[in-house]
Amino acid sequence: MVQAKTWVLKQHFEGFPKASDFELKEEQLPEPRNGEVLLEAQFLSVDPYMRPYSRVRMQAGDVMIGTQVAVVIQSNNTSFPVGCHVIGQCGWRTHTHSFRWAGYHTSLG
């Protein structure tokens, strides 16, 4: 099992976001089953759209939204071999299990 860290919206921020607006939580992720993969974040997005979107679409306790570039670290899916890179709407988390992942495969090098 992998222990993932997630950045959760603690409260909607006023003005410039502060560390106190977020909470770092940990969660255990299961091993990938047949057809699944486990991703490790390489880059997380921080974009202007997050401010209005988070206010309208997110509640306190939700993992912060965002795109990430990730690398496959465990795979039971031949379309996504270990070491390939993907881009997905995984949010602010260090690791993502494929059942939470809405993304696509890309060749980033």
TIRO-2110 file (N, C-alpha, C; in Angstrom, 1 decimal):
// TIRO-2110
0.8, -1.2, 0.0, N, 1, A
0.0, 0.0, 0.0, CA, 1, A
0.9, 1.2, 0.0, C, 1, A
0.3, 2.3, -0.6, N, 2, A
1.0, 3.6, -0.7, CA, 2, A
0.3, 4.6, 0.2, C, 2, A
1.0, 5.4, 0.9, N, 3, A
0.4, 6.4, 1.7, CA, 3, A
0.4, 7.7, 0.9, C, 3, A
-0.7, 8.3, 0.6, N, 4, A
-0.8, 9.5, -0.2, CA, 4, A
-1.1, 10.7, 0.7, C, 4, A
-0.7, 11.8, 0.2, N, 5, A
-1.0, 13.1, 0.9, CA, 5, A
-1.9, 13.9, 0.0, C, 5, A
-2.9, 14.5, 0.6, N, 6, A
-3.9, 15.3, -0.2, CA, 6, A
-4.0, 16.6, 0.5, C, 6, A
-4.2, 17.7, -0.3, N, 7, A
-4.4, 19.0, 0.2, CA, 7, A
-5.9, 19.3, 0.1, C, 7, A
-6.5, 19.4, 1.2, N, 8, A
-8.0, 19.6, 1.3, CA, 8, A
-8.3, 21.0, 1.6, C, 8, A
-9.4, 21.5, 0.9, N, 9, A
-9.9, 22.8, 1.2, CA, 9, A
-10.5, 22.9, 2.6, C, 9, A
-10.0, 23.6, 3.4, N, 10, A
-10.4, 23.8, 4.8, CA, 10, A
-11.6, 24.8, 4.9, C, 10, A
-11.4, 25.9, 4.2, N, 11, A
-12.4, 27.0, 4.1, CA, 11, A
-12.1, 27.8, 2.8, C, 11, A
-13.2, 28.3, 2.3, N, 12, A
-13.1, 29.2, 1.1, CA, 12, A
-12.3, 30.4, 1.5, C, 12, A
-11.3, 30.7, 0.7, N, 13, A
-10.4, 31.8, 1.0, CA, 13, A
-10.9, 33.2, 0.5, C, 13, A
-10.6, 34.1, 1.3, N, 14, A
-10.8, 35.5, 0.9, CA, 14, A
-9.5, 36.2, 0.6, C, 14, A
-9.5, 36.9, -0.6, N, 15, A
-8.2, 37.5, -1.0, CA, 15, A
-7.2, 36.4, -1.4, C, 15, A
-6.0, 36.6, -1.1, N, 16, A
-4.9, 35.7, -1.4, CA, 16, A
-5.0, 34.4, -0.6, C, 16, A
-4.9, 33.2, -1.2, N, 17, A
-5.0, 32.0, -0.4, CA, 17, A
-3.9, 31.9, 0.7, C, 17, A
-4.2, 31.4, 1.8, N, 18, A
-3.2, 31.2, 2.9, CA, 18, A
-3.1, 29.7, 3.3, C, 18, A
-2.0, 29.4, 3.9, N, 19, A
-1.8, 28.0, 4.3, CA, 19, A
-3.0, 27.5, 5.2, C, 19, A
-3.5, 28.4, 6.0, N, 20, A
-4.6, 28.0, 6.9, CA, 20, A
-5.9, 27.7, 6.2, C, 20, A
-6.0, 28.0, 4.9, N, 21, A
-7.2, 27.7, 4.1, CA, 21, A
-7.2, 26.2, 3.7, C, 21, A
-6.1, 25.5, 3.9, N, 22, A
-5.9, 24.1, 3.4, CA, 22, A
-5.5, 23.3, 4.6, C, 22, A
-5.7, 22.0, 4.4, N, 23, A
-5.3, 21.0, 5.4, CA, 23, A
-4.6, 19.8, 4.7, C, 23, A
-3.5, 19.4, 5.1, N, 24, A
-2.8, 18.3, 4.5, CA, 24, A
-3.2, 17.0, 5.3, C, 24, A
-3.8, 16.1, 4.5, N, 25, A
-4.3, 14.8, 5.1, CA, 25, A
-3.6, 13.7, 4.4, C, 25, A
-3.6, 12.5, 5.1, N, 26, A
-3.0, 11.3, 4.5, CA, 26, A
-4.0, 10.3, 4.3, C, 26, A
-3.8, 9.4, 3.3, N, 27, A
-4.8, 8.3, 3.1, CA, 27, A
-4.0, 7.1, 2.5, C, 27, A
-4.4, 6.0, 2.8, N, 28, A
-3.8, 4.7, 2.3, CA, 28, A
-4.5, 4.4, 1.0, C, 28, A
-3.7, 4.1, 0.0, N, 29, A
-4.2, 3.6, -1.3, CA, 29, A
-4.0, 2.2, -1.5, C, 29, A
-5.0, 1.4, -2.0, N, 30, A
-4.8, 0.0, -2.2, CA, 30, A
-3.9, -0.3, -3.4, C, 30, A
-3.4, -1.5, -3.5, N, 31, A
-2.6, -1.9, -4.6, CA, 31, A
-3.5, -1.9, -5.8, C, 31, A
-3.0, -1.6, -7.0, N, 32, A
-3.8, -1.6, -8.2, CA, 32, A
-4.3, -3.0, -8.6, C, 32, A
-5.5, -3.1, -8.9, N, 33, A
-6.1, -4.4, -9.4, CA, 33, A
-5.9, -4.5, -10.9, C, 33, A
-6.5, -5.5, -11.5, N, 34, A
-6.4, -5.8, -12.9, CA, 34, A
-7.0, -4.5, -13.6, C, 34, A
-6.2, -4.0, -14.6, N, 35, A
-6.6, -2.9, -15.4, CA, 35, A
-6.4, -1.5, -14.7, C, 35, A
-5.8, -1.5, -13.5, N, 36, A
-5.6, -0.2, -12.8, CA, 36, A
-4.2, 0.2, -12.7, C, 36, A
-3.9, 1.4, -12.4, N, 37, A
-2.6, 1.9, -12.2, CA, 37, A
-2.5, 2.8, -11.0, C, 37, A
-1.3, 3.0, -10.5, N, 38, A
-1.0, 3.9, -9.4, CA, 38, A
-0.1, 5.0, -9.9, C, 38, A
-0.5, 6.3, -9.7, N, 39, A
0.3, 7.4, -10.2, CA, 39, A
1.0, 8.2, -9.1, C, 39, A
2.1, 8.8, -9.4, N, 40, A
2.8, 9.6, -8.5, CA, 40, A
3.0, 11.0, -9.1, C, 40, A
2.5, 12.1, -8.5, N, 41, A
2.5, 13.4, -9.0, CA, 41, A
3.9, 13.9, -9.2, C, 41, A
4.1, 14.6, -10.3, N, 42, A
5.4, 15.2, -10.6, CA, 42, A
5.2, 16.7, -10.6, C, 42, A
4.1, 17.2, -11.1, N, 43, A
3.8, 18.6, -11.1, CA, 43, A
2.3, 18.8, -10.9, C, 43, A
1.9, 19.8, -10.0, N, 44, A
0.5, 20.1, -9.7, CA, 44, A
0.2, 21.5, -10.3, C, 44, A
-1.0, 21.7, -10.9, N, 45, A
-1.3, 23.0, -11.4, CA, 45, A
-1.8, 24.0, -10.3, C, 45, A
-1.5, 25.2, -10.4, N, 46, A
-2.1, 26.3, -9.6, CA, 46, A
-2.5, 27.3, -10.6, C, 46, A
-3.8, 27.5, -10.8, N, 47, A
-4.3, 28.3, -11.9, CA, 47, A
-5.4, 29.3, -11.4, C, 47, A
-5.5, 30.4, -12.1, N, 48, A
-6.5, 31.4, -11.7, CA, 48, A
-7.9, 30.9, -11.6, C, 48, A
-8.3, 29.9, -12.5, N, 49, A
-9.7, 29.4, -12.5, CA, 49, A
-10.1, 28.8, -11.2, C, 49, A
-9.1, 28.4, -10.4, N, 50, A
-9.4, 27.6, -9.2, CA, 50, A
-10.1, 28.5, -8.1, C, 50, A
-9.9, 29.8, -8.1, N, 51, A
-10.6, 30.6, -7.2, CA, 51, A
-12.1, 30.6, -7.3, C, 51, A
-12.6, 31.0, -8.5, N, 52, A
-14.1, 31.0, -8.6, CA, 52, A
-14.7, 29.6, -8.7, C, 52, A
-14.0, 28.7, -9.3, N, 53, A
-14.5, 27.3, -9.3, CA, 53, A
-14.6, 26.7, -7.9, C, 53, A
-13.6, 26.9, -7.1, N, 54, A
-13.6, 26.3, -5.8, CA, 54, A
-14.8, 26.9, -4.9, C, 54, A
-15.1, 28.2, -5.1, N, 55, A
-16.1, 28.8, -4.4, CA, 55, A
-17.5, 28.3, -4.8, C, 55, A
-17.7, 28.0, -6.0, N, 56, A
-19.0, 27.5, -6.5, CA, 56, A
-19.2, 26.0, -6.5, C, 56, A
-18.1, 25.2, -6.8, N, 57, A
-18.2, 23.8, -6.9, CA, 57, A
-17.6, 23.0, -5.8, C, 57, A
-16.9, 23.6, -4.9, N, 58, A
-16.3, 22.8, -3.8, CA, 58, A
-16.8, 23.1, -2.5, C, 58, A
-16.7, 22.2, -1.6, N, 59, A
-17.1, 22.3, -0.2, CA, 59, A
-15.9, 22.1, 0.7, C, 59, A
-15.9, 22.6, 1.9, N, 60, A
-14.9, 22.4, 2.8, CA, 60, A
-14.7, 20.8, 3.0, C, 60, A
-13.5, 20.4, 3.0, N, 61, A
-13.3, 18.9, 3.1, CA, 61, A
-13.0, 18.3, 1.7, C, 61, A
-13.2, 18.9, 0.6, N, 62, A
-12.9, 18.4, -0.7, CA, 62, A
-11.4, 18.5, -1.0, C, 62, A
-10.8, 17.6, -1.7, N, 63, A
-9.5, 17.7, -2.2, CA, 63, A
-9.4, 18.8, -3.2, C, 63, A
-8.4, 19.7, -3.1, N, 64, A
-8.3, 20.8, -4.0, CA, 64, A
-8.2, 20.3, -5.4, C, 64, A
-9.0, 20.9, -6.3, N, 65, A
-9.0, 20.6, -7.7, CA, 65, A
-7.7, 20.9, -8.4, C, 65, A
-7.4, 20.4, -9.6, N, 66, A
-6.3, 20.7, -10.4, CA, 66, A
-5.8, 19.6, -11.3, C, 66, A
-5.1, 20.0, -12.3, N, 67, A
-4.5, 19.1, -13.2, CA, 67, A
-3.1, 18.7, -12.7, C, 67, A
-2.6, 17.6, -13.0, N, 68, A
-1.3, 17.2, -12.7, CA, 68, A
-0.6, 16.4, -13.8, C, 68, A
0.7, 16.5, -13.8, N, 69, A
1.5, 15.6, -14.6, CA, 69, A
2.0, 14.5, -13.6, C, 69, A
1.8, 13.2, -13.9, N, 70, A
2.2, 12.2, -13.0, CA, 70, A
2.9, 11.1, -13.8, C, 70, A
3.6, 10.2, -13.0, N, 71, A
4.3, 9.1, -13.6, CA, 71, A
3.6, 7.8, -13.0, C, 71, A
3.5, 6.8, -13.9, N, 72, A
2.9, 5.5, -13.4, CA, 72, A
4.0, 4.8, -12.6, C, 72, A
3.7, 4.5, -11.4, N, 73, A
4.7, 3.8, -10.5, CA, 73, A
4.3, 2.3, -10.3, C, 73, A
3.1, 2.0, -10.5, N, 74, A
2.6, 0.6, -10.5, CA, 74, A
1.6, 0.4, -11.5, C, 74, A
1.6, -0.7, -12.2, N, 75, A
0.6, -0.9, -13.3, CA, 75, A
0.2, -2.3, -13.5, C, 75, A
-1.1, -2.4, -13.6, N, 76, A
-1.7, -3.7, -14.0, CA, 76, A
-2.6, -3.4, -15.3, C, 76, A
-2.1, -2.5, -16.1, N, 77, A
-2.7, -2.1, -17.3, CA, 77, A
-1.7, -1.9, -18.4, C, 77, A
-1.7, -2.8, -19.5, N, 78, A
-0.7, -2.7, -20.5, CA, 78, A
-0.7, -1.4, -21.3, C, 78, A
-1.7, -0.7, -21.2, N, 79, A
-1.8, 0.6, -21.9, CA, 79, A
-1.0, 1.7, -21.2, C, 79, A
-0.7, 1.5, -19.9, N, 80, A
0.0, 2.4, -19.1, CA, 80, A
1.2, 1.7, -18.4, C, 80, A
2.3, 1.5, -19.0, N, 81, A
3.4, 0.8, -18.4, CA, 81, A
4.1, 1.7, -17.3, C, 81, A
4.7, 1.0, -16.4, N, 82, A
5.5, 1.8, -15.3, CA, 82, A
6.5, 2.7, -16.0, C, 82, A
6.5, 3.9, -15.6, N, 83, A
7.5, 4.9, -16.1, CA, 83, A
6.9, 5.9, -17.1, C, 83, A
5.7, 5.5, -17.7, N, 84, A
5.1, 6.5, -18.6, CA, 84, A
4.5, 7.6, -17.8, C, 84, A
4.3, 8.7, -18.5, N, 85, A
3.8, 9.9, -17.9, CA, 85, A
2.3, 10.2, -18.4, C, 85, A
1.5, 10.7, -17.5, N, 86, A
0.1, 11.0, -17.9, CA, 86, A
-0.2, 12.4, -17.4, C, 86, A
-1.3, 12.9, -18.0, N, 87, A
-1.8, 14.2, -17.5, CA, 87, A
-3.3, 13.9, -17.1, C, 87, A
-3.7, 14.4, -16.0, N, 88, A
-5.0, 14.1, -15.5, CA, 88, A
-5.6, 15.1, -14.5, C, 88, A
-6.9, 15.1, -14.3, N, 89, A
-7.6, 15.9, -13.3, CA, 89, A
-7.5, 15.2, -12.0, C, 89, A
-6.4, 15.0, -11.4, N, 90, A
-6.2, 14.3, -10.2, CA, 90, A
-6.3, 15.1, -8.9, C, 90, A
-6.3, 16.4, -9.0, N, 91, A
-6.3, 17.3, -7.9, CA, 91, A
-5.0, 17.3, -7.2, C, 91, A
-5.0, 18.0, -6.1, N, 92, A
-3.7, 18.2, -5.3, CA, 92, A
-3.5, 17.0, -4.4, C, 92, A
-2.8, 16.0, -4.9, N, 93, A
-2.5, 14.8, -4.2, CA, 93, A
-1.2, 14.2, -4.7, C, 93, A
-0.5, 13.6, -3.8, N, 94, A
0.9, 13.0, -4.2, CA, 94, A
0.7, 11.8, -5.0, C, 94, A
-0.3, 11.0, -4.7, N, 95, A
-0.5, 9.7, -5.4, CA, 95, A
-2.0, 9.6, -5.7, C, 95, A
-2.3, 9.0, -6.9, N, 96, A
-3.6, 8.8, -7.3, CA, 96, A
-3.8, 7.3, -7.8, C, 96, A
-4.8, 6.7, -7.3, N, 97, A
-5.2, 5.4, -7.8, CA, 97, A
-6.1, 5.6, -9.0, C, 97, A
-6.0, 4.7, -10.0, N, 98, A
-6.7, 5.0, -11.3, CA, 98, A
-8.2, 5.0, -11.2, C, 98, A
-8.8, 4.5, -10.1, N, 99, A
-10.2, 4.6, -10.0, CA, 99, A
-10.6, 6.0, -9.7, C, 99, A
-9.7, 6.9, -9.3, N, 100, A
-10.0, 8.3, -9.0, CA, 100, A
-9.5, 9.2, -10.2, C, 100, A
-9.0, 8.6, -11.2, N, 101, A
-8.3, 9.4, -12.2, CA, 101, A
-9.1, 9.5, -13.5, C, 101, A
-9.2, 10.8, -13.9, N, 102, A
-9.9, 11.1, -15.2, CA, 102, A
-8.8, 11.8, -16.0, C, 102, A
-8.1, 11.0, -16.8, N, 103, A
-6.9, 11.6, -17.5, CA, 103, A
-6.7, 10.9, -18.8, C, 103, A
-5.6, 11.2, -19.4, N, 104, A
-5.2, 10.5, -20.6, CA, 104, A
-3.7, 10.3, -20.7, C, 104, A
-3.3, 9.4, -21.4, N, 105, A
-1.9, 9.0, -21.6, CA, 105, A
-1.3, 9.9, -22.6, C, 105, A
-0.1, 10.3, -22.3, N, 106, A
0.6, 11.2, -23.3, CA, 106, A
2.1, 10.8, -23.2, C, 106, A
2.8, 11.1, -24.2, N, 107, A
4.3, 10.8, -24.2, CA, 107, A
5.0, 12.1, -23.9, C, 107, A
5.4, 12.2, -22.6, N, 108, A
6.1, 13.4, -22.1, CA, 108, A
7.6, 13.2, -22.0, C, 108, A
8.1, 12.1, -22.5, N, 109, A
9.5, 11.9, -22.5, CA, 109, A
10.0, 10.8, -21.8, C, 109, A
END
